């Protein structure tokens, strides 16, 4: 009897090694990105309070930020895909909706991101870090002539490494790409993303040290008899999370309506408005991690917390809505922390919560608010766990995140990055429709489209799904929307394309 032969499968080892290469290079890029932002932000935090007493310095800083705004506007004009966080662009690239060139994205996003976040705008570094990592992965794939499948894996691995290096959170970086960006849990993908995240994290830890980004401490775990607070707080976070989504998605329209400047120059608005904020509240500048860490030593009065939330909510919208390169991770986490502090202080005043558990609610609220807005609860739980540096609160984190997620889902909120991608793709497609015409296509009983999510359907490129008529209601579709029997698809396309497009949609509906 022959002994079984040992079969060696090097496929996973191959992707692990390439993932490590992408991760190490991404870690170096993002570490430099973080260092430059920190240096620039520290300078503005130091100089801004002095502007109240030195008029010439004030004029000089105003001229400086105008120059920054114009230069970043030029970068945005030459490469529109560096606008915003960059996560929707990466998601669109992996979905086959967008195609970008890696080198212009890499250097222009890097420079524009430093210049946009550094002056103290309420923007995060994580979104740009993800796009920068994806560009590194794409560049390596193209320079080494990888196959299309390998190229997609390396882009996804670079995105995971970007988040890992930005927050020193390798597990959350991996899971975010699988849960939110790639929507795929294949073994090859996750092992490559994990290797890349670990490689990037090792580089980042070497530069910034082992202390967690948001190292918050609490004295006692929240007991079961206090878990009802998680339900109430989760509902509140869900409601404010839905509000955040609606306002954020409406901001580009408001900018175009109110600011009579080219879209690429809208960044001048927050860059000028941040100067008075820095003059009087320099500690409030930046993405918000300094505010979160400050809760370790001091919790402000209720009136200050409410004012802080209003300021950060409004100016976060102004900052991101301008289209400047910058993310919303940190602003969301800081807003969640402030909401948790507001709720906790109110409950303490009412005698319904022992003060010892206030820090617990602040930590839990960061995850809950992100879970509701991003609709990525697993990422939210692990991200906060890694950033805080403690595994002792997984259960309450999960409860609060689930409640906030459910509230936003019931209200009809979609994952924020998917919604941003839909707007981006819609804009690109509408620009190619010269004679727009609406057409309606019914979904018959037994159609192959029925029961599928909008994102699962391979829609023709020359159309835009703008609505779904369902009985007397009209649903605004997003990636998670499920097509049902009896729906009527409302599609925008070019007048000359109607007959051909109708045939394509009906062929998608056919099981054969």
C-alpha positions as CSV (number, residue, x, y, z in Angstrom):
1,X,0.0,0.0,0.0
2,X,1.4,3.4,-1.1
3,X,1.8,6.0,1.6
4,X,-0.1,9.3,0.8
5,X,2.1,11.9,-0.8
6,X,2.4,15.2,0.8
7,X,0.8,17.9,-1.3
8,X,2.1,21.4,-0.7
9,X,-0.1,24.4,-1.6
10,X,1.9,27.6,-1.8
11,X,-1.0,29.7,-3.0
12,X,-1.7,31.1,0.5
13,X,2.0,31.6,1.3
14,X,2.3,33.4,-2.0
15,X,-0.5,35.9,-1.1
16,X,0.8,36.2,2.5
17,X,4.2,37.3,1.2
18,X,2.8,39.8,-1.3
19,X,0.5,41.1,1.5
20,X,3.5,41.7,3.7
21,X,5.2,43.6,0.9
22,X,2.2,45.8,0.4
23,X,1.8,46.2,4.2
24,X,5.3,47.3,4.9
25,X,5.4,49.8,2.1
26,X,1.9,51.1,3.0
27,X,3.0,51.4,6.7
28,X,6.0,53.5,5.7
29,X,3.8,55.8,3.5
30,X,1.1,56.2,6.2
31,X,3.6,56.7,9.0
32,X,5.1,59.7,7.1
33,X,1.5,60.9,6.3
34,X,0.6,60.8,10.1
35,X,3.9,62.5,11.1
36,X,3.4,65.4,8.7
37,X,-0.2,65.9,9.7
38,X,0.8,65.9,13.4
39,X,3.6,68.4,12.8
40,X,1.4,70.7,10.8
41,X,-1.5,70.4,13.3
42,X,0.8,71.1,16.3
43,X,2.0,74.3,14.6
44,X,-1.5,75.6,14.0
45,X,-2.6,74.7,17.5
46,X,0.4,76.7,18.8
47,X,0.0,79.7,16.5
48,X,-3.8,80.1,16.4
49,X,-4.3,81.6,19.9
50,X,-1.6,84.2,19.2
51,X,-3.5,85.5,16.2
52,X,-5.9,87.4,18.5
53,X,-3.1,89.7,19.6
54,X,-1.0,89.9,16.4
55,X,-2.9,91.3,13.4
56,X,0.0,90.8,10.9
57,X,0.3,87.1,11.9
58,X,-3.5,86.8,11.4
59,X,-3.2,88.3,7.9
60,X,-0.3,86.0,7.1
61,X,-2.2,82.9,8.3
62,X,-5.3,83.9,6.2
63,X,-3.1,84.3,3.1
64,X,-1.5,80.9,3.9
65,X,-4.7,79.0,4.2
66,X,-6.0,80.7,1.0
67,X,-2.9,79.5,-0.8
68,X,-3.4,76.1,0.6
69,X,-7.0,76.1,-0.5
70,X,-6.1,77.2,-4.1
71,X,-3.3,74.6,-4.4
72,X,-5.5,71.8,-3.0
73,X,-8.2,72.9,-5.4
74,X,-5.8,72.6,-8.3
75,X,-4.9,69.1,-7.2
76,X,-8.7,68.2,-7.0
77,X,-9.3,69.7,-10.4
78,X,-6.5,67.6,-12.0
79,X,-7.5,64.5,-10.1
80,X,-11.1,64.5,-8.8
81,X,-10.9,61.0,-7.4
82,X,-8.8,62.3,-4.4
83,X,-11.7,64.2,-3.0
84,X,-13.3,63.2,0.3
85,X,-12.2,60.2,2.3
86,X,-11.3,58.0,-0.7
87,X,-13.0,54.9,0.7
88,X,-16.0,55.2,-1.8
89,X,-13.4,55.4,-4.6
90,X,-11.6,52.3,-3.4
91,X,-14.9,50.5,-3.0
92,X,-15.9,51.6,-6.6
93,X,-12.6,50.4,-7.9
94,X,-13.0,46.9,-6.4
95,X,-16.6,46.8,-7.6
96,X,-15.5,47.6,-11.1
97,X,-17.4,50.9,-11.1
98,X,-14.4,53.2,-11.2
99,X,-10.9,53.0,-12.5
100,X,-8.0,55.2,-11.3
101,X,-4.3,55.6,-11.9
102,X,-2.3,54.7,-8.9
103,X,0.6,57.2,-9.1
104,X,-1.5,60.5,-9.4
105,X,-3.8,59.2,-6.6
106,X,-0.8,58.3,-4.4
107,X,1.1,61.6,-4.5
108,X,-1.8,64.0,-4.9
109,X,-3.9,62.4,-2.2
110,X,-0.8,62.4,0.1
111,X,0.0,66.1,-0.4
112,X,-3.6,67.3,-0.5
113,X,-4.5,65.2,2.6
114,X,-1.7,66.7,4.7
115,X,-2.6,70.2,3.6
116,X,-6.3,69.7,4.2
117,X,-6.1,67.9,7.6
118,X,-3.0,69.6,9.0
119,X,-4.6,73.1,9.5
120,X,-7.0,71.6,12.1
121,X,-10.1,70.8,10.0
122,X,-12.5,68.3,11.6
123,X,-11.3,65.5,9.2
124,X,-9.7,62.1,9.9
125,X,-6.6,60.6,8.4
126,X,-8.1,57.1,8.1
127,X,-10.0,57.5,4.8
128,X,-7.0,59.0,2.9
129,X,-4.8,56.3,4.5
130,X,-7.1,53.6,3.1
131,X,-7.0,55.1,-0.4
132,X,-3.2,55.6,-0.2
133,X,-2.8,52.0,0.8
134,X,-5.0,50.9,-2.1
135,X,-2.8,53.0,-4.4
136,X,0.3,51.3,-3.1
137,X,-1.2,47.9,-3.7
138,X,-2.3,48.8,-7.2
139,X,1.1,50.2,-8.0
140,X,2.8,47.0,-6.9
141,X,0.4,44.9,-8.9
142,X,0.9,46.9,-12.0
143,X,4.7,47.2,-11.7
144,X,5.0,43.4,-11.2
145,X,2.3,42.5,-13.9
146,X,0.0,40.7,-11.6
147,X,-3.2,39.1,-12.9
148,X,-6.6,41.0,-12.6
149,X,-7.6,38.8,-9.6
150,X,-4.2,39.3,-7.9
151,X,-4.5,43.0,-8.6
152,X,-7.8,43.2,-6.8
153,X,-6.4,41.3,-3.8
154,X,-3.4,43.6,-3.6
155,X,-5.6,46.7,-3.8
156,X,-7.8,45.4,-1.0
157,X,-4.7,44.4,1.0
158,X,-3.3,47.9,0.7
159,X,-6.6,49.4,1.8
160,X,-6.6,47.1,4.9
161,X,-3.0,48.1,5.6
162,X,-3.9,51.8,5.3
163,X,-6.5,51.6,8.1
164,X,-4.2,49.4,10.2
165,X,-1.3,51.9,10.0
166,X,-3.6,54.9,10.6
167,X,-5.1,53.5,13.8
168,X,-2.7,50.7,14.8
169,X,-5.7,48.4,14.4
170,X,-4.7,45.4,12.2
171,X,-7.8,43.2,12.9
172,X,-10.2,46.1,12.4
173,X,-8.3,47.0,9.2
174,X,-8.8,43.5,7.8
175,X,-12.4,43.2,8.8
176,X,-13.3,46.7,7.5
177,X,-12.2,45.7,4.0
178,X,-14.1,42.4,4.1
179,X,-17.2,43.8,5.7
180,X,-17.5,47.3,4.1
181,X,-15.2,47.6,1.1
182,X,-14.9,44.3,-0.7
183,X,-18.0,42.4,0.6
184,X,-16.2,39.1,0.2
185,X,-14.8,36.7,2.8
186,X,-12.7,34.4,0.6
187,X,-9.7,32.8,2.4
188,X,-7.1,34.1,0.0
189,X,-8.5,37.7,0.4
190,X,-8.6,37.7,4.2
191,X,-5.2,36.0,4.7
192,X,-3.6,38.6,2.4
193,X,-5.4,41.5,4.0
194,X,-4.4,40.2,7.5
195,X,-0.7,39.8,6.5
196,X,-0.7,43.3,4.9
197,X,-2.4,44.8,8.0
198,X,0.2,43.2,10.4
199,X,3.1,44.4,8.2
200,X,1.7,48.0,8.2
201,X,1.0,47.9,11.9
202,X,4.6,46.8,12.7
203,X,6.0,49.7,10.8
204,X,3.6,52.1,12.4
205,X,4.3,50.8,15.9
206,X,8.0,51.2,15.3
207,X,7.4,54.9,14.6
208,X,4.7,55.8,17.0
209,X,5.1,53.3,19.9
210,X,2.9,50.7,21.5
211,X,0.4,52.9,23.3
212,X,-3.1,52.5,21.8
213,X,-4.4,55.5,19.8
214,X,-7.4,56.1,22.1
215,X,-6.1,54.7,25.4
216,X,-9.1,55.3,27.7
217,X,-9.3,53.6,31.1
218,X,-12.3,52.8,33.3
219,X,-12.5,51.5,36.8
220,X,-15.3,48.9,36.7
221,X,-17.1,46.8,34.0
222,X,-20.7,47.8,33.4
223,X,-22.9,45.3,35.4
224,X,-25.9,43.6,33.8
225,X,-28.4,45.6,35.7
226,X,-27.1,48.7,33.9
227,X,-27.5,47.3,30.4
228,X,-30.8,49.1,29.9
229,X,-28.7,52.2,29.4
230,X,-27.2,50.5,26.3
231,X,-30.6,50.1,24.7
232,X,-31.6,53.8,25.4
233,X,-28.3,55.1,24.4
234,X,-28.3,52.9,21.3
235,X,-31.6,54.4,20.2
236,X,-30.2,57.9,20.7
237,X,-27.0,57.1,18.7
238,X,-29.1,55.5,15.9
239,X,-31.3,58.6,15.6
240,X,-28.3,61.0,15.6
241,X,-26.4,58.6,13.2
242,X,-29.3,58.8,10.7
243,X,-29.2,62.6,11.0
244,X,-25.5,62.5,10.4
245,X,-26.0,60.4,7.2
246,X,-28.7,62.7,5.8
247,X,-26.9,65.9,6.4
248,X,-23.5,64.6,5.1
249,X,-25.1,63.4,1.9
250,X,-26.9,66.7,1.4
251,X,-23.8,68.8,1.9
252,X,-22.4,68.8,-1.7
253,X,-25.8,70.0,-2.9
254,X,-25.9,72.8,-0.3
255,X,-22.3,73.9,-1.2
256,X,-23.2,74.1,-4.9
257,X,-26.3,76.1,-4.1
258,X,-24.8,78.5,-1.6
259,X,-21.1,78.9,-2.6
260,X,-20.7,80.4,-6.1
261,X,-17.2,79.0,-6.6
262,X,-16.0,76.0,-8.7
263,X,-16.4,72.7,-6.8
264,X,-12.7,72.3,-6.4
265,X,-12.4,75.6,-4.5
266,X,-15.1,74.9,-1.9
267,X,-12.4,73.9,0.5
268,X,-11.6,77.6,1.0
269,X,-14.7,77.8,3.2
270,X,-13.7,75.4,6.0
271,X,-10.0,76.5,5.7
272,X,-11.0,80.1,6.5
273,X,-13.6,79.2,9.1
274,X,-11.2,77.0,11.0
275,X,-9.0,80.1,11.9
276,X,-11.5,81.6,14.4
277,X,-12.2,78.2,15.8
278,X,-8.4,77.7,16.4
279,X,-8.1,81.2,17.8
280,X,-10.6,80.6,20.6
281,X,-10.7,76.7,20.9
282,X,-7.3,75.4,19.8
283,X,-7.7,72.2,21.7
284,X,-10.8,71.4,19.6
285,X,-8.9,71.3,16.3
286,X,-8.3,68.1,14.3
287,X,-10.1,64.9,13.9
288,X,-11.1,64.6,17.5
289,X,-8.7,62.1,19.1
290,X,-7.3,64.8,21.4
291,X,-10.8,65.5,22.7
292,X,-11.4,61.8,23.3
293,X,-8.2,61.4,25.2
294,X,-9.0,64.5,27.3
295,X,-11.9,62.6,28.8
296,X,-9.4,60.5,30.7
297,X,-8.6,63.4,33.0
298,X,-11.6,65.7,32.8
299,X,-15.3,65.5,31.8
300,X,-16.6,69.0,31.0
301,X,-19.9,70.3,32.3
302,X,-23.1,69.4,30.4
303,X,-23.5,72.8,28.7
304,X,-19.9,72.6,27.4
305,X,-20.5,69.0,26.1
306,X,-23.6,70.1,24.2
307,X,-21.8,73.1,22.7
308,X,-18.9,70.9,21.8
309,X,-21.2,68.4,20.1
310,X,-22.9,71.1,18.1
311,X,-19.6,72.7,17.0
312,X,-18.1,69.4,16.0
313,X,-21.2,68.1,14.2
314,X,-21.7,71.3,12.2
315,X,-18.0,71.9,11.3
316,X,-17.5,68.2,10.5
317,X,-20.2,68.6,7.9
318,X,-18.7,71.8,6.6
319,X,-15.2,70.3,6.4
320,X,-16.2,67.0,4.7
321,X,-18.9,68.5,2.5
322,X,-16.4,70.8,0.9
323,X,-14.8,67.8,-0.9
324,X,-11.4,68.3,0.7
325,X,-9.4,65.1,1.1
326,X,-10.1,63.8,4.6
327,X,-12.0,61.1,6.4
328,X,-14.9,60.8,8.8
329,X,-13.8,57.9,11.0
330,X,-12.3,60.0,13.7
331,X,-14.9,62.7,13.6
332,X,-17.6,60.0,14.0
333,X,-15.8,58.4,16.9
334,X,-15.3,61.8,18.6
335,X,-19.0,62.7,18.1
336,X,-20.0,59.3,19.5
337,X,-17.8,59.9,22.6
338,X,-19.3,63.3,23.2
339,X,-22.8,61.9,22.8
340,X,-21.9,59.2,25.3
341,X,-20.6,61.8,27.8
342,X,-23.8,63.9,27.4
343,X,-26.0,60.9,28.0
344,X,-23.9,59.8,31.0
345,X,-23.8,63.2,32.6
346,X,-27.6,63.5,32.3
347,X,-28.2,60.1,33.8
348,X,-25.8,60.9,36.7
349,X,-27.7,64.1,37.4
350,X,-30.9,62.2,37.4
351,X,-29.5,59.6,39.8
352,X,-29.9,56.8,37.3
353,X,-26.2,56.0,36.7
354,X,-23.3,55.7,39.1
355,X,-20.5,58.1,38.0
356,X,-18.0,55.3,37.9
357,X,-19.6,54.0,34.7
358,X,-19.4,57.2,32.8
359,X,-16.2,56.3,31.0
360,X,-17.7,53.0,30.0
361,X,-20.5,54.7,28.1
362,X,-18.1,57.1,26.4
363,X,-16.1,54.1,25.0
364,X,-19.2,52.2,24.0
365,X,-20.7,55.2,22.3
366,X,-17.8,55.5,19.9
367,X,-18.5,52.0,18.5
368,X,-22.3,52.5,18.6
369,X,-22.2,55.7,16.6
370,X,-19.9,54.3,14.0
371,X,-21.9,51.1,13.7
372,X,-25.0,53.1,13.0
373,X,-23.5,55.4,10.4
374,X,-21.2,53.0,8.7
375,X,-23.5,50.0,9.2
376,X,-20.4,47.9,9.9
377,X,-20.9,46.7,13.5
378,X,-18.1,44.1,13.5
379,X,-15.6,46.7,12.4
380,X,-16.9,49.2,14.9
381,X,-16.6,46.7,17.8
382,X,-13.0,45.6,16.9
383,X,-11.9,49.1,15.9
384,X,-12.8,50.6,19.3
385,X,-11.4,47.5,21.1
386,X,-8.0,47.8,19.4
387,X,-7.9,51.6,19.6
388,X,-8.8,51.6,23.3
389,X,-6.6,48.6,24.1
390,X,-8.9,46.5,26.1
391,X,-10.9,43.3,25.5
392,X,-13.0,43.8,28.7
393,X,-16.1,45.4,27.1
394,X,-17.0,43.3,24.0
395,X,-20.5,42.3,25.2
396,X,-21.7,45.9,25.9
397,X,-20.0,47.1,22.7
398,X,-21.9,44.5,20.8
399,X,-25.3,45.3,22.4
400,X,-25.0,49.0,21.8
401,X,-23.7,48.6,18.3
402,X,-26.5,46.3,17.4
403,X,-29.2,48.6,18.7
404,X,-27.8,51.7,16.9
405,X,-27.5,49.6,13.7
406,X,-31.1,48.5,14.0
407,X,-32.4,52.0,14.5
408,X,-30.6,53.4,11.4
409,X,-31.7,50.3,9.4
410,X,-35.4,50.8,10.4
411,X,-35.2,54.5,9.4
412,X,-33.9,53.4,6.0
413,X,-30.3,54.5,6.4
414,X,-27.8,52.9,4.1
415,X,-24.1,52.3,4.8
416,X,-22.5,55.8,4.5
417,X,-19.7,54.8,2.2
418,X,-22.0,52.9,-0.1
419,X,-24.2,56.0,-0.3
420,X,-21.2,58.2,-1.1
421,X,-20.2,55.7,-3.8
422,X,-23.6,55.7,-5.3
423,X,-23.5,59.5,-5.5
424,X,-20.1,59.4,-7.1
425,X,-21.1,56.8,-9.7
426,X,-24.3,58.6,-10.4
427,X,-22.4,61.8,-11.0
428,X,-20.0,60.1,-13.4
429,X,-22.8,58.4,-15.3
430,X,-25.0,61.4,-15.5
431,X,-22.1,63.4,-17.1
432,X,-22.1,60.9,-20.0
433,X,-25.9,61.2,-20.6
434,X,-26.3,64.0,-23.1
435,X,-30.1,63.6,-23.7
436,X,-31.5,62.2,-20.4
437,X,-34.7,60.2,-20.6
438,X,-36.6,58.2,-17.9
439,X,-37.7,54.7,-18.6
440,X,-39.6,52.2,-16.4
441,X,-39.0,48.4,-16.4
442,X,-41.3,46.1,-14.4
443,X,-39.9,43.2,-12.3
444,X,-42.2,40.3,-13.1
445,X,-43.1,37.4,-10.8
446,X,-40.2,34.9,-10.8
447,X,-37.7,37.4,-12.3
448,X,-34.0,36.7,-11.7
449,X,-33.7,40.2,-10.3
450,X,-36.2,39.5,-7.5
451,X,-34.7,39.0,-4.1
452,X,-31.3,40.4,-5.0
453,X,-29.6,43.4,-3.5
454,X,-29.0,46.3,-5.9
455,X,-25.2,45.9,-5.5
456,X,-25.4,42.2,-6.5
457,X,-26.9,43.0,-9.9
458,X,-24.5,43.6,-12.8
459,X,-26.2,46.7,-14.2
460,X,-25.3,48.0,-17.7
461,X,-22.8,50.9,-17.6
462,X,-25.0,53.3,-19.7
463,X,-27.8,53.8,-17.2
464,X,-28.6,55.0,-13.7
465,X,-31.2,53.4,-11.4
466,X,-32.8,56.5,-9.8
467,X,-35.8,55.0,-8.1
468,X,-37.9,51.9,-7.5
469,X,-41.7,52.3,-7.5
470,X,-43.2,49.8,-5.0
471,X,-47.0,50.1,-5.1
472,X,-47.8,53.7,-4.2
473,X,-44.4,54.3,-2.7
474,X,-41.2,55.3,-4.4
475,X,-38.0,53.9,-2.9
476,X,-34.6,55.6,-3.3
477,X,-32.3,52.7,-4.0
478,X,-28.9,52.0,-2.4
479,X,-26.6,49.0,-2.4
480,X,-28.6,47.1,0.3
481,X,-32.0,47.7,-1.3
482,X,-33.6,44.4,-2.2
483,X,-35.5,44.2,-5.5
484,X,-39.0,42.6,-5.2
485,X,-41.6,41.0,-7.5
486,X,-43.9,43.7,-8.8
487,X,-41.3,46.6,-8.4
488,X,-41.0,49.1,-11.3
489,X,-37.4,50.1,-11.9
490,X,-37.1,53.8,-12.8
491,X,-34.0,54.2,-14.9
492,X,-32.2,57.3,-16.4
493,X,-30.4,56.8,-19.7
494,X,-29.7,58.6,-22.9
495,X,-32.6,59.0,-25.3
496,X,-30.9,57.0,-28.1
497,X,-30.2,54.1,-25.7
498,X,-33.7,53.3,-24.5
499,X,-34.5,50.3,-26.8
500,X,-31.1,48.6,-26.3
501,X,-31.1,49.2,-22.6
502,X,-34.6,47.8,-22.1
503,X,-33.5,44.6,-23.9
504,X,-30.4,44.4,-21.6
505,X,-32.5,44.8,-18.4
506,X,-35.1,42.2,-19.5
507,X,-32.2,39.8,-20.3
508,X,-31.0,40.3,-16.7
509,X,-34.5,39.3,-15.5
510,X,-34.5,36.1,-17.5
511,X,-33.5,32.9,-15.6
512,X,-32.3,31.4,-18.8
